[in-house]
């Protein structure tokens, strides 16, 4: 079940990146991101964790879905003071993810904040 949803999210992302072209992008990284960003271990690890969790149901990197895009989050925050919750971006609450370890959550946030450097 979990594997199936991961595949679905990955396909959604790929579809979003590749619309209009027949080029297939392997990663949801912004096209303008330099190779320095995608080779950053924090970026790779965070992206991996986010891809494994359910985050991509509601979030995309460059486009608002149910939740704000990660680029928007990244642009809004200077450091690691991302709290989650409700009312920051709108009236839709984000579900809690108690199954995530704090270390994993921090790693995901590191990835999101790194997106800022790609803008
Ligand atoms: C059920 C849909 C949903 C899922 C699943 C989800 N989010 Fe969210 N997320 C939201 C919404 C809606 C908001 C905006 C909440 C608000 O207005 O404060 C949000 C906000 C955020 C923010 C910004 C928080 C802030 O304080 O501004 C971050 C970072 C974030 N999500 C990361 C994640 C990560 C990482 C995951 C996976 C572990 C995830 N989200 C899974 C819907 C979701």
Boltz pocket constraint, residues with backbone or C-beta under 6 A from the ligand:
constraints:
  - pocket:
      binder: B
      contacts: [[A, 50], [A, 53], [A, 54], [A, 55], [A, 56], [A, 57], [A, 58], [A, 59], [A, 66], [A, 67], [A, 68], [A, 73], [A, 81], [A, 82], [A, 83], [A, 84], [A, 85], [A, 86], [A, 87], [A, 88], [A, 89], [A, 90], [A, 91], [A, 92], [A, 93], [A, 94], [A, 95], [A, 97], [A, 100], [A, 105], [A, 108], [A, 109], [A, 112]]
      max_distance: 6.0
